[in-house]
Amino acid sequence: MKKLFLILTGIAVMGAASCGAASENKAGASAASLLSDRAAAGESSSGYTYTLQDLLNLQDFLLTKPTEEDLTGKPYDMNGDERWDVFDLCLMKREVLEEKETPAESDTLVVYFSRTGNTGKIAQHLIELTGADSYAIEAAVPYSDEDIKYQDENCRANREQNDKSVRPEIADPVASIESYDTIFLGYPIWWGQEPRIIDTFLESYDFSDKTVIPFCTSGSSGIGTSEKNIAELVPIGKQPAGRRFPAGATKEDVKAWYDTLPLGEGNEDMKMKISVGGTELTASLSDTAAAKELAEKLKEGPVTVTLNEYGGFEKVGKLPWTLTRSDESTVTGAGDIMLYQGDQMTIFYNSNSWSYTKLGHIDNKTQEELAELFGEGDITVTLSY
């Protein structure tokens, strides 16, 4: 059984002292009694499941700080006095803490560090899509706006990124990740790399039998350097190619990427070999009719395909057969293998958005490695099963 890890940092600004005080007076006792009654009835307030984001929303409201989402209609009046106040914050915090103790069955954990909230939004999309448990990395000494002021060469983040030995301390670290098989690891790109606090997390646990899938957010920088750093920092069982997202990426964008990952059940043995320039790659085939047909064709013998350079992000070539199409709009990433127009295979070493049928994904190669391997111009590959 696993636990859902929630970091409640930031709530202490108002919650610790105020909630403690609430328990010492009549209003606090009444509020606690209200929550106990609801718990005894086996239901949350208004049937609503409160999250860390709700806590942050209410805290910001009470501090008269702007919130990113419209709070109209939110069930934040926890004690029924027709106003939002510190007692509501205390009650909500207790519900979230109780939810934290609810056993979960997921073998997937989404871990993320998100200073400005952009990576957190992508992480939340993943959590909703997968039902995974989650853990938000928070620094023991939080990063202020001044700490990440890029224009200041002496700001904290600049100093840390310039020194690869720095390991910022994590507040309330996870006790264990042993029960998880797959870990999504999210972070913003700082100066072309992962923040050093991500290195702290990686060096704190054993990932030698885990599948670790990086994802990041950035204004323009790619994920390649950070992927390579992660792969070289600690032993990792499997590290499929990750994905960089812009700040405005949608849940549909995240789903399109997730659907290409080699995580599906029942296709563990569907592996295709790709020989290119003397290097042999392994690709996990997707659970599509086209991928299964491709596997059956390759069982009859290897096939050589000439792939032409296209757009600076893919290689595309004509297959000797037409495969069953199940096209859908897809945002591709490095390592994705797609079927185009039924008889053309496309291998991506960067990203594009179009309508494709999924064939598979190249295992354990970063974007930089794929770009170097496939190089410029046309190439010839041999496919086998």
Secondary structure, 3 states (H helix, E strand, C coil): CECCCCCCCCHHHCHHHHHHHHCCCHHHHHHHHHHHHHHHCCCCHHHCCCCHHHHHHHHHHHCCCCCCCCCCCCCCCCCCCCCCCHHHHHHHHHHHHHHHCCCECCCEEEEEECCCCHHHHHHHHHHHHHCCEEEEEEECCCCCCHHHCCCCCCCHHHHHHCCCCCCCCEECCCCCCCCCCEEEEEEECECCECCHHHHHHHCCCCEEEEEEEEEEECCCCCCHHHHHHHHHHCCEEECCCCEEECCCCCHHHHHHHHCCCCCCCCCCCCEEEEEECCEEEEEEECCCHHHHHHHHHHHCCCEEEEEEEECCCEEEEECCCCCCCCCEEEECCCCEEEEECCCEEEEECCCCEEEEEEEEEECCCCHHHHHHHHCCCCEEEEEEC
